[in-house]
Amino acid sequence: MKIRKILLFVLCFLLLATPAFAMPRDADETDIAEPQQENAENGGGILKELPGIVINGQGAILLEAETGKVIYEKDADVLREPASITKVMSLLLVFEALEAGDIALTDIVTAPPEAKKIGGSTIFLEENEQMTVEELLRGAVVNSANDATYTLACHVAGSEEAFVLRMNDRAKELGMTNTRFTNSTGAFKDGNVAHCSTARDVAIMSRELLLHKQVFGYTSIWMDYLRNGETLLANTNKLIRTYDGANGLKTGPTETAGYCVSASAKRGGVTYIAVVLGAKSDKDRFADAAKLLDFAFANYTVVNAESAIALPPVAVSLSKSGYAAVRLGGQTKFLLPKAEAKNVTAELKLNAGITAPLRAGDVLGTVTLRNDSGAVVGTANVTAAQDCPKATLTEVLSRLFLSLLGKK
């Protein structure tokens, strides 16, 4: 009996000195720098043509907002003038400044003299006229007002020039490799080839803006008023009124850019973004966007790995509790054709020899999603939900002693 106890003591000592078998911590969010490209998982390849559907715009792209998965694209990397869709980046910086506490919706802002000289869409700001940030946002988002956008840019950065530097820096951070901004509004009298973007880059910044849920309180407004009812605001995005689930985002027409739109719509918890650049008419851009969104809602859905499988606590050697709660980390949602999504199965595979100590986020295994033919359509990491400390030698010996006595 003494020899057995000595051996158990030595074994416990060796085990306590053994490092944990867990992979590095998992990222909590998917990379939103750019839409996912073609791969064998997550819905297959990117379509270049849609069955029975003609997209007339010169450039276009369709993607699911949360996963970033691109469904369809047409000349998505060709440089084009983005016109007033430029304001998507301007609005992104404004909402980021609001969330950071750098500005507030109640701030009183004085319109600079240059604002009324821009022309184009306007709320008729007079020099030195004062409005709140909230009022200027309604003008910029609903009416696509250049004077309101310019005034907001100056309020955020001190000048439009400084604001444009921030726009280009943010574009670079997001991976918008084919975009360059030269002003905050996208308004030019004779065009400006130096101010350019692509359908893909517009989708990237649109997706980022949609992460700021506060924006929907503005993009979903159909009609509104400023100046105590004296100034009517009418949303330039007609899909807000005509398309089921439409909740954004931005339009932009100029003579050189053509008619452009970045449209978003949400149904059943799934949001799609359709970008159309260089359409020939107002009617064509909205028709193209509606056709793209219709195709997505009719043919695709999002499968959530968290709903596909229940995750029990995982046994952890040498831990204080003996088990660790787990959760899925990183990307957990995957866009699939509806036909594939019906018969998805989930398979849990844990790493061998999971040993304390663990830190929250350590990767302990994977959940693999497969379609009915066995092909992998998505993989999510299984991670420690919280820290799992290592048991002391006394705790391990006590547990072993109780085990020898037949007690738990």
Beta strands, then each sheet from edge to edge (+ up, - down):
strand 1: 23-25
strand 2: 59-64
strand 3: 70-74
strand 4: 108-110
strand 5: 130-132
strand 6: 223-226
strand 7: 231-234
strand 8: 246-254
strand 9: 258-267
strand 10: 270-279
strand 11: 300-304
strand 12: 314-315
strand 13: 323-324
strand 14: 326-329
strand 15: 333-337
strand 16: 345-350
strand 17: 362-370
strand 18: 376-384
sheet 1: 1+ 17- 16+
sheet 2: 1+ 17- 18+ 14-
sheet 3: 3+ 2- 10+ 9- 8+
sheet 4: 4+ 5-
sheet 5: 6+ 7-
sheet 6: 11+ 15-
sheet 7: 12+ 13-
end
